[in-house]
Amino acid sequence: MKKFTILIAALALVCFAVPAMAVDWNFYGNARMATYYVSEDKADTKKTDLQWDLQGNSRVGATVKAENINARFEFGVTESNVSSRRLYGVWNFGSGWMKVGKDYTPVDQFISGQVFDGDLGLLGIGTQYGGRHGQIAFGFGNFEIALINPDDGLLDGMTDTVTGVINVAPANPGDPSVPVVSSIDTESNGNPKNIIPKIAAKWGMSFDAWNFNLMGGFNYYSIADVESDVKTGKTNDVEVTSYTLGGDVGFNFGPGYVKAAVSYGSNIGNAGWGIPGAAYGDGGNSGSGGLAYWDGDDDTNDTTTFMGALVGGIKVSDMLSFEGGFGMRQDATDGGGPRNTAPWAAYVQSVIALAPGVYIIPEVGYYDFD
């Protein structure tokens, strides 16, 4: 108890000492409006809608520096709510640094300036993205490794829908035998359990005319007590393993540039690298793939994903620049069938700077979700 009390006192001294440091604050923020006409052609349905929204990645935040401590907080702002985007602190201990909090992860490939769909940047349909998550990360020179909040969840086929029917008020007064559905419940088959954090790492270098990054990630969890559809009465523990490997490179030549990215992985959707909900449309067109499927017994049918993207641009003047890009993705699942998809996207844009910090970005793009 004495040691514990001393530890609390020491922490209190540190906390009260922090305000006495020389602290540099730099506030920033931006408002981003999505102003598009979106034309969709889905099977027998065609429609064109106006999209006129404050984008969810509009933000306000600040960077803070106090001696060997750096920190940042950043909040996303929409028309109806405020949410956390980033909140972390970094301790520089000389030979490296340690970061604690919510931030981007090492597997991200930010090579595209595509602005449609919340500045999607071809993420999930050409470039990989790990999102912003709670983590403990370490950096040594050009190498970074992060232990991240892991992803888990039931697989397709591990839920049963049970409809509760109560015959109180008939749906058809002329036929009292027609019941009214009062509720719909979902029962889970299995309990996801995390064992280790998600791991991601990156190594890269930057030179005058070019730069490159190599990155990878690993996520593992198990689903306990899964009732088999093959052997009646038997339960199993189903293991779900995800990994990804990727790289990106960029070349600068005068006013122009070219960037490229590739990645390959297994069950990336189960690790949160597939961007669920990304892409305009019915919730997850470009990011809904890359998911493992339950085989009905004690194993998974894995999905392998390959992605590639190419982006090029040129700066004409301080007020005008142009960029174009192409991204593709191929998902292949054990057993094949409709789970094998090959979506792609392309866009061209110009960035018009009306004044420092004021931009209009006309963009035309096309998605084919296969």
Secondary structure by P-SEA (a helix, b strand, c coil): caaaaaaaaaaaaaaaaccccbbbbbbbcbbbbbbcbbbbbcccccbbbbbbcccccccccbbbbcccccbbbbbbbccccccccccccccccccccccccccccccccccccccccccccccccccccccccbbbbbbcccbbbbbcbbbbbbccccbbbbbbbbccccccccccccccccbbbbbbcbbbbbccccccccccccccccccccccbbbbbbbcbbbbcccccbbbbbbbbbbcccbbbbbbccccbbbbbbbccccccccccccccccccccccccccbbbbbccccccbbbbbbbbbbbbbbbccccbbbbbbccbbbbbcccccccbbbbbccbbbbbbbccccbbbbbbbbccccc
